[in-house]
């Protein structure tokens, strides 16, 4: 049995400012400290054979810190990017709230289906991400592989594997989810680490 060890990136400048991140958004000092911390915690309970990262800056920076701690090179893998929030990138969460109030396509009972202008729904994110992770699992059927990625992307994967969107929350920065897999089948994620360093 193999394991995909999913790590959300450390705190980004967008997380700190409560805005939707852009592709080039970097980590904060706290985010870098979180990455160092989670690397140590990973080292005590896992033996990863490879380290994969989303192409987005905040994920790559997190992976580079973890990689230096664990002696692993970072492989950037397209397809693992965060949900594309379209015109909301760089905008505050308050703008999102105002936007959904005036958008007739928004259904609060199925928020995962809402598509922001120029972006994708969380449901669409799942359809994009799952095949990438399935190929990664097939490539490493019996190994533990670190995957540094994003919060809503993790929710999309969780919903796909659990068969339900209800009751799911975005994992905190540098939280760790483990997806076990065997014979081409992935199990629903298990949250094994929550970040111990948080914004004061």
Secondary structure by P-SEA (a helix, b strand, c coil): ccccccccccccccccccccccccccccaaaaaaaaaaaaaaaacccccbbbbcccaaaaaaaaaaaaaacbbbbbbcccccccccccccccaaaaaaaaaacccccccccccccccccccaaaaaaacaaaaaaaaaacccbbbbbbbbaaaaaaaaaaaaccccccccccccbbbbbbbccccccccccccccccccc
